[in-house]
Amino acid sequence: MSRLTNRILLAALLGLFLTAPGIVRSQGFNARTLQRAQQRGETGNLYGTNPYEQTGEEGEEGQDGQPQDTTKKERRIRKPLESYFFSDSIRALNNFRWSVKRDYNRVEISPLDTTLTDWRIDYPFFREEVGDIAQGALGQTSLPMNYFRRPQFFDFSFASPYYAYTYDMENVPFYNTKKPIIRMTYLESGQKRFREENFNIMHAQNISPTTGFNVDYKARGTRGQYVWSRTKNHNLSVAFSHTGKRYSVHAAYYNNHIEQQENGGVVGTWAIADTTFQMPSGVPMKLSDAEAQNTYRNNAFFITQSYALPLQRVTENDFSLADLSAVYIGHSFQYSSWSKVYSDKYARYIDERAHRDEQGNFVPDTLDYYQNWYINPDQTRDSIYERVISNRFFVQAQPWDRNGVVGTIDAGIGIDMHTYSQFEMRDYQTGKYTKVNKTSYFAYGSVGGKIKKYVDWDANLKFYPSGYRGGDLTIGAHLALTGYLRGHPLILEGRFTMDRRSPNYWQENLFSNHYVWSTPLNKENETRFEVKFSVPDYAFEAGAWQGVVGNKIFYDKESQIAQSSDNVSLTSVYARKDFRLGGLHLDNRVLLQWSTNQEVAPVPLLSAFLSYYYEFWVVRDVLRLQIGLDGRYNTKYYAPGYNPALSAFYNQRETEVGNYPYTDVFVMGKWKRMRIFLKYQHVNRGLFGNGDYFSVARYPLNPGMFKMGISWGFYD
């Protein structure tokens, strides 16, 4: 046989070896098919190559052409990721991230973002839809503009304004990485004296394809553009996961620590709208002399685990139980403790334009921020503590396979043990803070499934039969229909929820230096409908929400807890469309909202976020740039105010906020694994007069300032 013939034969054999896996896939082979083939004695190479297979040691066949030493123990092939949580398409990713569900044996998967999409948006509360109303600076409080996106915190509601920054059980990230990853991010802005800083570091590493750990740390805050507005925000999560074929466990510890100086907002809108100060630090603030401050701490640990009992024979070739009948038994435990300390001292503020006299001249006045001082007339130190110990036991039945018409049936029971502590007048005699213990018992269940790739549905129920929240009920349902037009998916979704929920403890019981109440409240009743249509391949999304809420609990214009006796109807319509003309990108997000009672649930009629930029390669496959601007806008309305002593937004009725465009200009670049941006925030300041650049009533947004940031990923 000639040398040329030998080369041709060798190439043909090599090509057959490389293409065999693709042929298998094209024929629809899966783990079950392979198992049945083995049982029939068909021992041909049906599996293709194993990407996780270990190469032989030196001296073994395949390394130096020598025969393998048969006296050595055969090395076990390292199998691919075996878990019922992840599909084949997810397993194929080099890196991916997920979070664990609290009540059910499920995870929510998301890819690791290494693009330039929205990395420049350094305030996390601006990244979803049209963003939030915000106090103004990095690390400070915010509230989603869309009423139907606002968080509903039952446990320690004082943490709700910091939802965009804090870790909780359902947003702690877990990672699966084929190589160890370290990613560091640093952003800064403004002069050194008033600087905002944002530092993130993440390390993720897998011990095996199914087992890994990760550490995420974030330090964010500002030294304060305005007087007495320094904020420090530290968040840490340490997580471990094992997602095996039968047994899975997710465990994590997280810590949230926030310190915020509370200036109470400007003494009057005139300080921003009608007067130009050389520096924002010269703008007079209501609580600057009172040295008000909030300190918020949260420590938590959770572990959730499940074990699968297959109802069919499982072989080593079944990489996942997702296609087999099985029952999963699980348990979830969580310990969480929160504390909030608010302090200030008695100090009045001067409003230089409190009112006008008969000649039309401004008359100053000296005013109090808080009207009541119940405990100490000179200074405040309100300390509030809450702890929750939660246990859940659940069972998940998979009658056929996870993607069947009835894919999963879930049921669970749980108990939450609450401890509340605050100072009361009788504590002067005991020397100890009053503690109140309450216990909640509940049961829940769900059922869901799929019809091929066209229908995805589920329904759920949660009921509290007795205990602290006895009578609370949640019912929900979801349906998604997917069609295809020339290979592009068209998705229509519908969602329904009905909620009957008790007020949280602090809404009914509060004793502090400035606010005191002990008022029984009725349960809130809320019904919501949501419809959404999306075409992901064309960056289009449109949705509508309709909700009716009865016995709505809120903070009124005096920051007192209140409850509406009337039903309030709310409607939101949202649309997003990203246009692309070559390298030109025109990204548009628009939100329309209506409320039948603006005093109970205030919302702006129109809110929008527009991002227009040009993206291009400077050096092909090496350096890519974006140059553009971001703009935010909402119509005028009585936006909520913020009360530092309560750490809560309240419905003020004194001043309207809005009708002001807030615009940033930016340059972003990606060079290999490094991302960088340069941005000038609020570039339009002063272009349309001084302007009313408020988002939360009396809290001005940041004035113009330069920002820069860098993010670098390291892969071993």
C-alpha positions, 0 to 999 in steps of 0.5 A, a space after each residue: 500500500 502506497 504512502 499516499 493511500 495510507 495518508 488518505 485512509 488515516 484521514 478518512 478514519 480521523 474524519 469518521 471519528 470526529 464526525 461520529 458525535 454529530 451523526 449521533 446527534 442528528 439521529 436523535 440519540 440520547 442517554 436512554 437510546 444509548 442504554 437500550 443499545 448497550 442492552 441489545 449488545 450493540 457495543 459500537 461507538 455511539 457516544 462520541 468523545 467525552 470532553 471531560 475525559 482525562 488523558 493517560 499518564 506518561 507511559 500509557 498508550 496514546 502518550 508515547 505509542 507504547 502499550 498500556 501497562 495492564 498492571 495499573 488500575 484503569 483510570 476512571 473517565 471524568 464524566 460531564 456535568 450530571 444534574 437534572 437542573 441543567 439542559 444540554 445547551 446549558 451544560 455546553 456553556 463554558 461558564 454560567 450562573 444561577 440562583 436557587 428557589 426558596 420553596 421549590 426544587 428549581 434554579 433560575 439560570 443566567 449567563 455571565 455578562 461579558 458584553 458592553 450591553 449595559 455595563 456602563 449603568 453603574 447604578 443597579 436600580 437603573 438597569 431594569 425597564 425604565 429604572 427607579 426613583 432614587 435618592 440620588 447617589 450610589 448605595 442609597 435608597 430607591 423604588 422601582 418606577 413600575 408599580 408592579 416591580 416594587 418589592 414586597 418585603 414581609 421580613 424586615 421591611 426597613 430593608 426594602 429601599 435597599 433591595 437593589 444592593 442587598 443579597 437575599 436567598 433567591 439572588 445569591 449567585 452560584 457558578 459553574 465554570 470549566 476554569 477558575 474565574 476571578 473578575 474585578 471591577 472598579 469604578 470611581 467618579 467626582 473629585 476626591 472629596 466627593 468621590 463615588 466608588 464601586 468595587 466588586 470582586 468575584 472568584 468562582 471555581 469548580 472542584 468537579 463538574 458538579 461541585 463548586 464554590 464562589 465568593 462575591 464581594 461588593 463595596 459601593 458608596 459615596 463621600 457625598 456630593 451634597 452635605 451629609 450624604 456619605 454612604 457605605 455599602 458592603 455586601 458579601 456572599 460565600 456559596 457552595 453547590 453540588 448539583 449531582 445526578 441524584 443529590 444536590 445541595 446549595 449553601 451560602 452565607 451572606 452579609 449586608 452592611 449599609 451606613 448612610 448619613 441622612 440629610 433629609 433632602 433640601 430645605 426647599 426646591 428653590 435651592 436647586 431650581 432657582 439658585 446656582 451654588 458653586 458646589 453642591 456641598 453648599 446646598 442647604 439640607 434639612 438634617 445636616 446639622 442634626 447629623 442623622 444616620 442609619 446603620 443597617 446590618 443583615 447576617 444570614 445562612 441558608 442550605 437547601 438540598 434534595 435527593 432523587 428517588 428514580 422510578 426507573 432503572 438508571 444507568 451510568 449513561 443517564 447523565 440526568 434524571 430530567 428524562 426519567 420518572 423520579 421523586 425528589 425529597 428536599 429540605 430548606 433551612 434559613 437563618 436571617 437576622 437584621 438590625 437597624 439603628 437610627 440616630 440624630 440630635 435635635 437641631 432645627 433648620 432654616 428655610 430662607 424662602 419659607 413664605 412671602 410677605 404682603 410685598 412679595 418678599 421672601 420671609 425665612 423661617 426656622 422649622 423642625 423636621 420631626 414634630 414628635 420626640 417621644 423618648 428623648 427631646 435632645 437626641 435619638 437612638 432607635 434600635 430595631 432587631 428582627 430574626 427569622 428561622 425558617 424550615 421547609 420540607 418539600 416533595 417533587 414528583 416527576 411523573 414522566 420527564 421534566 419537559 412532559 405535559 405534566 412535568 413536575 408536581 410539587 408540595 411542601 410544608 414550612 414553619 417560620 419563627 419570627 423574633 422582633 425586638 425594639 425599645 418600649 417605655 417599660 424597658 426603662 425598668 427592666 433594662 432589656 428590650 422588649 422581644 415578641 415571638 411569632 410563628 407562621 405555619 404554611 403549606 404550598 404546592 405547584 404543578 407545571 409542564 410543557 408541550 414540546 417547545 410550544 407551551 409552558 405552563 404552571 400553577 401554584 398555591 400557598 396557604 397559611 392555615 394558622 399561626 401569625 399569618 393565619 388565613 394568608 393565601 397566594 394563588 398564581 398561574 402562568 402560561 407561555 405560548 411560543 410560535 416560530 416565524 422563519 425560525 424566530 421565536 414569538 412568545 406570548 405570556 400570561 400571568 395571574 396572581 391573587 394575594 391575601 397578605 397580613 401586614 408585617 409586624 412593623 406596620 402594626 407595632 412601632 415605638 421610636 423617638 419620632 413615631 409611635 403606633 400600635 394599630 391593628 390592620 386588615 389584610 391586603 387583597 390584591 389581584 394582578 393580571 399580566 400579559 407580555 409579548 416578545 420577539 427576542 431575536 428582534 429585541 422587542 417586548 411589550 407588556 401590560 399589567 392590571 391590578 386591583 388592591 384593597 385595604 392598601 397599606 401605605 405611609 401618608 403625607 405625615 409619614 404615619 401608617 395608613 390603610 385605604 378602605 377603597 379599592 385602588 386600580 392600577 394599570 401599567 403598559 411597557 414597551 421596549 424596542 431596540 433598533 439597529 442600523 449598521 453600527 447605530 443602536 437606538 434602544 427605547 424603553 417606555 412605561 405608561 401608568 395609571 392609578 385611580 387614587 394617586 394619594 394611595 398609589 402615586 405613579 407618573 403617567 409616562 416614564 422613559 429610558 432611551 439609549 442611543 449609541 454607535 458601536 464599532 471595531 477599532 481593531 477587529 476581534 481585539 478592541 470594540 468601542 461604543 459612543 453614545 448617550 443615555 437619557 431618562 425622563 418622567 412626567 410630573 407627579 407627586 413623587 414619594 418622599 423618603 423618611 430617614 427615621 422610618 427608612 420608608 417612602 411616603 406619599 407626600 402631597 406638597 411638591 411635584 417632581 419630573 418633567 426634566 431630562 437627565 442625560 449621560 454621555 459615555 464612551 465604552 470599550 472592550 479589549 480582550 477580557 477587559 472592559 472600560 468606560 468613560 462617562 459624564 453624568 448629567 451632561 445637560 445640567 444648566 442647559 435648560 435653566 437650573 432645572 428640577 432634577 429630582 426623582 424622590 421629592 426633595 432629594 436632588 439627583 447628582 449634579 454633573 460629574 465625570 466617571 470612569 470604570 474598569 472590569 477585568 476577568 482572569 481565567 486560569 
